[in-house]
Amino acid sequence: MTRSVPLLMASGLALLVAIPAASRAQEPPATPPATESTTTGKPFLDLGAGARIGIGEPTYAAVSARLGVPLSVNTGLSLRPTVVFGNNDANGSRNSETEVLLPLTLDLFTNNTVSAYVGPGLAFNTDSDGQTNASVNAGVDIKLNQRLRFSTGLTYVFQASDFDNRDLEANALLYFRL
């Protein structure tokens, strides 16, 4: 009987140790917090439509895309090609030629509901002149939900021969994240 008491106590102690260990083994592993190493390198694609709002010119429909990659937890880099359906010629007359904008932007505060972007770019066929000009772009992206973003911004086009002295363009676009 004296031998059975220590054996019983040892068995009970082993059982008390084994139960918590077994319950810990069944818990799902904790998700690591978002860090720079877990959020970089995952590209995304947004497709959008909206308008190039004429500043001193008519407003034209536009389609756009945004191909981006996070650089850190709160910054990213995006290529934002946009095609504008319609243009004005040297005399200010409307025509059906397209304008193409190709900005490359640094995206700031990307984890916030409202984030800013700024960067250089190229503008093709501004004022229906068939030329390629440098541009600078800035604006804000507003996250409406997980898939929808509203973007508005300004583009200043550097033109060597500016026919209409209207180098500033605005845009308003609604993007859908794929």
C-alpha positions as CSV (number, residue, x, y, z in Angstrom):
1,M,0.0,0.0,0.0
2,T,2.8,2.4,0.7
3,R,4.2,1.8,-2.7
4,S,0.8,2.5,-4.4
5,V,0.5,6.0,-2.9
6,P,3.6,7.4,-4.4
7,L,2.8,5.7,-7.7
8,L,-0.7,7.1,-7.6
9,M,0.6,10.6,-6.8
10,A,3.2,10.4,-9.6
11,S,0.4,9.3,-12.0
12,G,-1.8,12.2,-10.9
13,L,1.1,14.6,-11.3
14,A,1.8,13.3,-14.8
15,L,-1.8,13.7,-15.7
16,L,-1.9,17.3,-14.5
17,V,1.1,18.1,-16.6
18,A,-0.1,16.3,-19.7
19,I,-3.6,17.9,-19.8
20,P,-2.4,21.5,-20.2
21,A,0.3,20.4,-22.7
22,A,-2.3,18.6,-24.8
23,S,-4.7,21.7,-24.7
24,R,-1.8,23.9,-25.8
25,A,-1.0,21.6,-28.7
26,Q,-4.6,22.0,-30.1
27,E,-4.6,25.8,-30.1
28,P,-4.0,27.4,-33.5
29,P,-0.7,29.2,-33.9
30,A,-0.8,32.9,-33.3
31,T,-0.6,35.1,-36.4
32,P,2.5,37.2,-36.3
33,P,1.8,41.0,-36.3
34,A,2.2,42.8,-39.7
35,T,5.7,43.9,-40.1
36,E,7.8,45.2,-42.9
37,S,8.9,41.7,-43.8
38,T,5.4,40.3,-43.9
39,T,3.8,43.1,-46.0
40,T,6.4,43.8,-48.7
41,G,6.6,42.2,-52.1
42,K,2.9,41.4,-52.6
43,P,1.8,43.3,-55.7
44,F,-1.8,44.4,-56.3
45,L,-3.8,45.5,-59.3
46,D,-6.6,48.0,-59.3
47,L,-8.8,48.8,-62.4
48,G,-10.6,52.1,-62.6
49,A,-12.7,54.5,-64.6
50,G,-13.6,58.1,-64.2
51,A,-12.8,61.5,-65.7
52,R,-10.0,63.7,-66.6
53,I,-11.4,67.0,-65.5
54,G,-10.5,69.9,-67.8
55,I,-9.0,73.0,-66.1
56,G,-10.0,75.4,-68.8
57,E,-10.8,72.5,-71.1
58,P,-13.7,70.0,-71.5
59,T,-14.0,67.0,-69.2
60,Y,-13.3,63.6,-70.9
61,A,-13.8,60.0,-69.8
62,A,-10.8,58.0,-68.6
63,V,-9.8,54.5,-67.7
64,S,-6.9,53.7,-65.5
65,A,-5.1,50.9,-63.8
66,R,-2.9,50.9,-60.7
67,L,-0.2,48.3,-60.4
68,G,1.5,48.6,-57.0
69,V,3.9,47.0,-54.7
70,P,4.3,47.7,-51.0
71,L,7.8,48.9,-50.0
72,S,7.2,48.9,-46.3
73,V,4.3,48.8,-43.8
74,N,3.2,52.3,-44.8
75,T,4.7,53.1,-48.2
76,G,4.4,51.7,-51.7
77,L,5.3,52.3,-55.3
78,S,2.6,52.4,-58.1
79,L,2.5,52.6,-61.8
80,R,-0.8,54.4,-62.7
81,P,-1.4,54.3,-66.5
82,T,-4.4,56.3,-67.7
83,V,-6.0,56.7,-71.1
84,V,-8.1,59.8,-71.7
85,F,-10.8,59.5,-74.4
86,G,-10.8,62.8,-76.1
87,N,-8.4,65.7,-76.5
88,N,-8.2,69.3,-77.7
89,D,-5.9,70.3,-80.6
90,A,-3.7,73.4,-80.9
91,N,-6.7,75.6,-81.8
92,G,-8.7,74.4,-78.8
93,S,-11.1,72.3,-80.9
94,R,-12.3,69.0,-79.5
95,N,-11.2,65.8,-81.3
96,S,-11.3,62.1,-80.7
97,E,-7.6,61.6,-80.2
98,T,-6.5,59.9,-77.0
99,E,-4.1,61.2,-74.3
100,V,-2.1,58.7,-72.3
101,L,-0.6,59.5,-68.8
102,L,2.0,57.2,-67.3
103,P,2.9,58.3,-63.7
104,L,5.1,56.3,-61.3
105,T,4.1,57.3,-57.8
106,L,5.4,56.9,-54.3
107,D,2.4,56.1,-52.1
108,L,2.4,57.4,-48.5
109,F,0.4,56.3,-45.5
110,T,-1.0,53.3,-47.3
111,N,-2.5,51.7,-44.2
112,N,-4.7,54.8,-43.6
113,T,-8.2,55.3,-45.0
114,V,-6.8,58.4,-46.9
115,S,-3.3,58.0,-48.4
116,A,-1.3,60.5,-50.5
117,Y,0.8,59.9,-53.6
118,V,3.4,61.9,-55.5
119,G,5.7,61.2,-58.4
120,P,7.0,61.8,-61.9
121,G,5.5,60.6,-65.1
122,L,5.1,60.9,-68.8
123,A,2.2,62.4,-70.8
124,F,1.7,61.3,-74.4
125,N,-0.2,63.3,-77.0
126,T,-1.3,66.2,-74.7
127,D,-3.0,68.9,-76.8
128,S,-3.0,66.4,-79.7
129,D,0.6,67.3,-80.6
130,G,1.9,63.7,-80.8
131,Q,4.7,64.5,-78.4
132,T,5.9,62.9,-75.2
133,N,6.3,65.3,-72.2
134,A,7.4,64.9,-68.6
135,S,4.9,65.4,-65.9
136,V,4.6,65.5,-62.1
137,N,1.6,64.0,-60.3
138,A,0.1,64.2,-56.8
139,G,-3.2,63.3,-55.2
140,V,-5.0,61.2,-52.6
141,D,-6.5,57.7,-52.6
142,I,-9.5,57.1,-50.3
143,K,-10.2,53.6,-49.3
144,L,-14.0,53.1,-49.4
145,N,-13.9,49.4,-48.5
146,Q,-11.6,46.4,-49.1
147,R,-12.1,46.5,-52.9
148,L,-13.1,50.1,-53.8
149,R,-10.9,53.2,-53.8
150,F,-11.7,56.7,-54.9
151,S,-8.7,58.6,-56.3
152,T,-8.3,62.2,-57.1
153,G,-5.2,64.1,-58.2
154,L,-3.5,66.7,-60.3
155,T,-1.0,66.3,-63.1
156,Y,1.2,69.1,-64.3
157,V,2.6,68.5,-67.8
158,F,5.8,70.2,-68.9
159,Q,5.3,71.1,-72.5
160,A,8.1,72.6,-74.7
161,S,5.5,74.3,-76.9
162,D,2.3,74.8,-75.0
163,F,-0.5,75.7,-77.5
164,D,-3.2,76.5,-75.0
165,N,-1.3,77.3,-71.8
166,R,-3.3,74.7,-69.9
167,D,-0.7,72.3,-68.5
168,L,-2.7,71.4,-65.3
169,E,-5.1,68.4,-65.4
170,A,-7.2,67.0,-62.6
171,N,-8.7,63.5,-62.4
172,A,-11.3,61.6,-60.4
173,L,-11.3,57.8,-60.6
174,L,-13.0,54.9,-58.9
175,Y,-10.8,51.8,-58.6
176,F,-11.7,48.2,-58.0
177,R,-9.1,46.0,-56.5
178,L,-8.7,42.6,-58.1
